[in-house]
């Protein structure tokens, strides 16, 4: 799940079992197909594809899978056609939720997303009902393993054009504007190992739930949405006790 901090997401993805990894790779492959169809198979001339390839590598997707998907998307007119559809709504306790999907059947996806909201005490809303509560930013994470000179990293990050850097116990979290994201990522990649790099939706404020039932229902709703093959990303402002 994607929330205020991506740290817990990285932990979960690193600990994902084979079935979960396969699902992650399938979702990224869809993004690659859409990017190739929109701008061609060369990442150097297709910034969207370059961003998706970076995301694929940060999720440990094998280069063989990446190259095979690019080749398939560029060499066949029979590749599935997907469209981006974003849904917005509220989870239990008024938690703001944004669901980004890539689907080849909008009726199926709409029904599945609505069912997840309804089943776990949420409400699917109109476009724009919660997106104003989030800022689109580039978020880059690198592991804080003790070998990185924090002062030097901070200088490199700011010189590259990032907005901010925050040091946590396990990760450094670097934020950028969407426009500067690729530049900052590319400059840092030449010197550091990145754990994650992607453009995401960062909530302006968090919603803390204290009712145990609401917390349980919220977690189940997020799990159900993220498990859906058509769902690419789920953004929310849920201040989870586990984080």
N, C-alpha and C positions, 0 to 999 in steps of 0.2 A: 504494500500500500504506500501511497505517496502522501506525506503530510508536511508538517513544518520542517522536520528534519528527515533526511534520507538515510540516516545512519542505520536505523533498524531494518530498512529495506535491504541495504547491502548485506547485513548479517544474514537475513533470511535467504537471500539469493545464493550466498556462498554456501549455505547449509542445505540448499534445495536437493531433493532426491532426483533420481533420473527422470521420473514422470514430470516433476515440476520444471526441471530444466528443459525438457522437450517442449513443454507448453510455452515457456518463455521464448525459446528459439522460434517456435511457430509464429508467435505474435510479431517478433522482430522481422521474420521473413516476409510477413505481409507488408510491413513498413518499407522494406527494401523494394518489394515489387511495385508499390505505389510510387516510390521515389524514382525508380528507373523509368517507369512509364511516363512520369511527368517531366523528367529532365535528362534522360539518357543514362548509359551504364558506366560512365567515367566519373568517379568521385571527385576528381580534380576540377571537373567542369560542371559538377552537379552538387551544389552545397548541401542540399537536402539529403542526398544519398551519402555524402561524406559524414554528415551528422549521424545518420542511422548506422553506418558502418562503425563509427566510433562507439556508439551505444552497444552494438552487437559485440564488439571486442571487449568492452568493459563488463559485459555479462558472460564472458568466456565462451562466446559462440565460435566454434572452429572456423578458421579461414576457408576451409574446404566448403563448409555449409554456406558461408557468405558468398563466395565466388560462384558456387553452383546456383544459388538463388538469383544473383545478378544475371548470370548467363541465361537462365530460364526466362527471366522477365524480359530480357532484351531480344531473345531469339525466337519467341513464340507469341503469336497473336491470340493464342488460346488460353493464356494465363488468366486466372480468375480476376475479375474486375471488382475492386473494392472502393467504397466511398467512406469519407470521414463524416461521422455524425457525433455530436456532443450532446449529452443529456445533463441536466442540472436538477438538483432537488435537495431535500433535507432528510437527514437520518433521525434516529431517536434523539430527543432532547434539543432539536434544532441544529444539529451538526450540518454544516454546509458540505455538499458532495458534488463533484464534477466527474462525469464518466465520459472518457474519450473512446470511441469505437472505430474500428475499420470493419465494414461488413459488406457482404455480397447479397444480403437479404434484410433490408431495413425493417420489414414487418416482424420478422423473427427477433431481431435484436431489440426493437422497441418493446416487444412483449416480454422478453427476458429481463430487460432492465427494469421495467415497470413492476414486474413480479417480485424482483429482489427488493425494491423499495417498499412495496406493499406488505410483503411477507414479514419484514423485520421492523415494522413500525415507522417507516419513512414515508415521504411524499415526493413523488416526481413532480417537478415544477416546470415553468416556462423557461425558454432560453433567456439567459440574462438574470435569472432570479438570485443566483449566488456568485456568478463569475466576478462581479464587481468587488467581491470580498477577497479576491486573490490577485497577485501580481505575477505576470509571466517573467521568469528569470532563468538564466543559465546557472546551473548548480554543478560544481565540480568537487569531487571528494578525492582525497588521497589519505592513505593510512598514516596515522601518527605513530610511527614505530620507534620513535626516539632517535632515529638516524638523521632526521631532517633538521637543519638549522632554521628555526622558526623566523628569526630576523631576516635571514637571506631569502627565505620563501616569501615572506611578506613583501619584500622589495620587488622580487620577481613578479609576484601576482599583481601588484599595483602598477608596475611598469608595463605589464602586458595589457592593462586597461580594465582590470576587474574592479568591481564596486567595493568589495569587502572580503575579508577572510576571518573566519572564526575557528579557534583551536578547541577541539574537544579531546576527551581522554583517548579516543580511538581514531578519530578522523579530523583532518582539516577540511572545513567546508568553505568553498570559495563561491561567491555569487557574482554574476555579471548581468549586464543587460543582454537581451536576446541578440542584439546587433553585434556586440563584442564577444559573444560566446565562442564562436569558432576561432577567432584570433587568439583569445586567451588560452583556450584548450590546446591549440596547435603549438603555441610557444611553450607551455608547461610540459607538454608531452615530450619535447626534445630533451628535457632535463630530469623530469620526475615520472614516477609510475602512478597513473591515475586509477583509482578504484571505480570511479563512476563519472560520467560526464554527459549531461543531457539538459535540454530546456524543459522546465517544469513549471507548475503553478504553485506559488508559495502563498499560503494564507496570511492575511494581514493581522488577524487575531485568531486565537484558539478558543474552542468551546470545550470546557471540561465537564465530563459527566461523572456524577457521584452515585447515581442509582445503579446497583449491580445488574439489574435486569436490562436497563438501557445500555450499559457497557457491553453486556453479552450479546444483545441484539445488534448493536452497532458493529461489533467484530464479525458477527455472522453475516451481516449484510455486505461488509467489505470483502469477506472471503468468497461469498457467492458471486459477487460482481467480478472479482479478479480471476475467478476460476472459469469465467465465461470466455470461450475462444474468441468472441468478437470484441471483447473489451481489451483495449491497449493499455490504458492508464486510468487509475482512480485517484483523484485528488480530494482531500478533505481537510477540515480544520479540527478534527477530533484529537483532543489532548488525552492520549491513551495513558492510563496508569502504568502500563508496561514499559513506556518509553521514559 
